[in-house]
C-alpha cells in the first residue's frame, strides 16, 4: 500500500491564523503518526498592488500595500 503526504501552505492575516490552524486540524490536516494539529508557521510581510478592478481586504486599489501575514504549512494525506 502506497501512502503519500502533501504539504499545503496558506497565507492569512495574523489574526486569522489560530482559526485556520484549528479548522485544518479538525478536518484531519496536520496529522503525522500519533500527532494531530501539526503545523509550521512563519510570520512575514505580504505585499501587493491591485488594479482598479480589485476590492482588497487591506489597502486601496492601485496603491502598493504591505501587511503582516502568517504562512501556515501542514501535511495532508494524498487520499
PABA-626187 format. One record per residue (C-alpha): x, y, z. Coordinates in steps of 0.1 Angstrom, whole numbers, plus 5000, padded with zeros to 4 digits. Layout:
XYZ...
***
This chain:
500050005000501550334989500850635012501650995001501751315021501451655006502451985020499952265019500752625026498352915031498853285037496553475060496253775082497953715116494653755135493053465114495953215120494553035150491152985134492652855102495052615120492152485141489952425110492752245092493352025123489651955128489451825092492451595096495151805082498451825101498351465113501651295114501750955131500250985166500351365165497551585153497251955146500851975135501752295116504652525110504152905109506253185097505353555102506253785074505054075052502854025022502954294995500554354966499154624943495754564929494254704897491354944898489054634895490154494929488454514963491354444986491054335022493854585031494854895013493355054983493354974946496355084925498455154956501254934969500154775002502054575028500554385057501854145084500853785075501353425085502353145063500952825077502252485064500652155071500851805057497751635044497251275032497251214994494051024996
***
